[in-house]
Amino acid sequence: MRLPAALGTAALAALLVGCGSETASFMIDGNDKALTLERIKEYPWNDWELELIVRNNPDCQRRHKLKPTGSDAVKVELYSPEPYVFILRQGKRWYVTEMKSCQFQLFKEVPPEPGKSVGHFNTKDGKLKFVLDPQSPS
């Protein structure tokens, strides 16, 4: 009777291996302001849900959804056309967020000038990371 229980536990463990969540952050001016990308996968057969958390303590903090991805490889580029305004590129999608009120919006068209490259969120060796652009003034 112990064998079926052990097999059930092993099967459940195998299913949960493909699940999880992790974050990577770009810190701005210390710890009070940050852009954090979180990827979440509830079940192995689901796509990765991507959410951007815009934090400007103590004024605001908001969570915004990006397009889910079926790939384990994530890449979201980050640009800044002016202080505390950020443009994100996820494949063919472009988004804008700003730190004053933590708002977020999808661009209907590609922005003509996204600003200076700040860096990018990506997965390396299966881990989500933020990589600062060496040329970035931030």
Secondary structure, 3 states (H helix, E strand, C coil): CHHHHHHHHHHHHHHHCCCEEEEEEEEECCCCEEEEEEEEECCCCCCEEEEEEEEECCCEEEEEECCCECCCCCEEEEEEEECCEEEEEECCEEEEEECCCCCEEECCCCCCCCCEEEEEEEEECCEEEEEECCCCCC
